[in-house]
Amino acid sequence: MGPFKNIVIAYDGSQSSLKAVKMGIDMKKNTQANITILHVLEETPVNVPIESTRPDAVPAGGMGGIDGLNIYTNNVKGQVPSQKHVATRNHDGTEQSLNEIHALLSQERVEAPVEVLQGDPAKTICNFADTQESDLIIIGSRGLGGLKKLILGSVSDKVTNTANCPVLIAK
C-alpha cells in the first residue's frame, strides 16, 4: 500500500480529535495527501407537544411539568409525533471549535475543506469517507460523548468496525 491520497479527519471539538487534525495536517505536509475535516452534528429526537382544545384532556402521566411528560392527550390514544433536529445545546461550542480548526489550518498554511454534516456520527463519517473515496479516516480516541458514549459505545469504535478503509485513531 502506497501513501494515502485522500484522508477524512473526524473532528468533534475534543482534544483527541484536535490531535487527529494535527496528525492529518502533518500527513498532508509530508505526502501531499488531500485532507477533508468532517464535523458531524448529531441529531437528537425531540418530543413535540400536542395541544388540546378539550377541557378534559390532561397531561400524559398527569404531570405537565416533568420533561418528556408535557404532551397533552386524551387517554393517551393518539400517537405522539416525534421530530428530529440538530442538537443545539452546543451550537456555540461547535462554532468556536470550527473557528479553532480554521485558525489552525491558517497557522499551518494548509488548505483543506471543513465539512459540517448532520446525522449519526459513526454512520455519517463512514458514508462520507465512502462517497469521497477516502483511503484513510483519522479519528480521535475519545470524543465529547460522556456517559452516553460509555453505554452505547464510542464513535471511534463504531467507525473502526464499519469503515471500508483503514482507520487511524489518535490518542
N, C-alpha and C positions, 0 to 999 in steps of 0.2 A: 504494500500500500504506500503510495507516494504522499507528498504533503497534502494537507487538507486545503481545499479551494473555496468552499462555501460553508461558513460557520454561523450557526444561530446561537446567540447568547441569551439565556433566560435571565431576566432581571426583575426583582420584586422590591428593591429598596433595602434589602437586608445586607449585612456586612459580607456574608459569604457570596451573595450574588454580585456584590461590588468586586470581590476577588475574581469572580468568574469573568466579569467585564475586563478587568485588568489583564487576566490571562489571555483573553481573546485579542485585546489590543496588542499585546506582545507577540502573539502568533501572527497577527496581521503584519506587523512591522518586520518580522523575521522571514515570513513566507509569502507575503503579498496576497494572502487569502482575503476573500471578501467576508466581512462580518456584518451581521444584522443583529441589533439588540432588540429583544422582544419583551414587552411588559404586558402581562395579562391581567385584566381587571376581572375578578371573579364575580359571577352572577350569584345573587342570593335571592331565594324566594321570599316574597312579601305577601302577607295576607291583606286582602282588600276588604274593608268594612262594607257590609251590606246594610244600607239604610232601610228602615221600615217606616211606613206611614201608619201602621196598625198600632193602636194603643196597647194591645195585649201581647205584642212581641217583646221579648225580654232578651237581654244579652245571653249568648250561649254560656252555660255554666252559671248563669245568674250573677256574674261578677264582671261588670263592664270595665272596671279599672285595671284588670290584670292583662298584661301583654299577651297577645295571642287569643284572648277570650273577649275581644271587643267587637265581635261580629254579631250583629243583631239578626235573629232568625225566629221563626215561629215553629216551635217544637223540633228544631234542627232537621227539617225535612229537605231543605234546599242544599245543593252542592255549593260549597264555599269556593269562590273563584280564587285563583292564585295568579300572581303576576310576577314575572322576573324583571329585575332591573340590576343595573351595575351597582355594586356596593359603593356607597358614597361616604361611609364613615371615615375613610382615609383619603378622601379626594385631595385635600390639601397636601397630605403626605405624598401622594402619587405625583402631583405636580412638582413638589420640591425634589423628589427622587429623580424625576426626569430632567429637571434643571441641573442636578448634580452630574448626571450622565453626559448631558450636552457640554457642561463645563469641562469634564474630564476629557472628552473627545477633543475639544478645542485645545486644552492644555497639552495633550499628547500629539496634537497636529494630525489627527486621524479623522478621516471622513467615513461615516457609517450611518446607515439609516437606523432610526429608532421607531419601531412599530408598536402601537398600542392596540390590542385586541381584547375582546371580552369573551368569557366562557369558562369552562372548566380548565384550570391552568395546565394540568398534565396533557389532556387531550389537545388543547389548543396549541401547546408547544410542539407536540409530535406532528399534528396536522400541518402546522406552519412549516416545520422542517421538511416534511414531505413535499408540500407544494413548491417550496423554494429549492428543491433538490439538494438539500444540505447534506454534507458528508460528515458533519460533526455538530453535536449540541454541547455547549458548555453551560453548566448549571451549578448553583451553589448547593452546599450540602444541607444547609438549614435556612428556611425562609422565615417569614413573619407569621406563620400559622398558629403557633402556640399549642394549646391543649387540643384543639380541633384536629390538627395535623397529627398529633400523637395518637389520637384514637383512630382516625381514618387513614393514616399512612401519609408519608411525605410526598410532595410533588416530585422530588428528585428520584425517589424510589419508583414511582409510577412511570416517570419518563424513562428511567433506565430499563425498566421491564417491557415497555411498549414501543420505544423508538425503533425506527428502521435503519438507524445509522449509529455509529459509536457515540457514547455519551461520556464526557469528561466532567467529573464532579470536583468543584473547587472547595477546599476546606480552609 
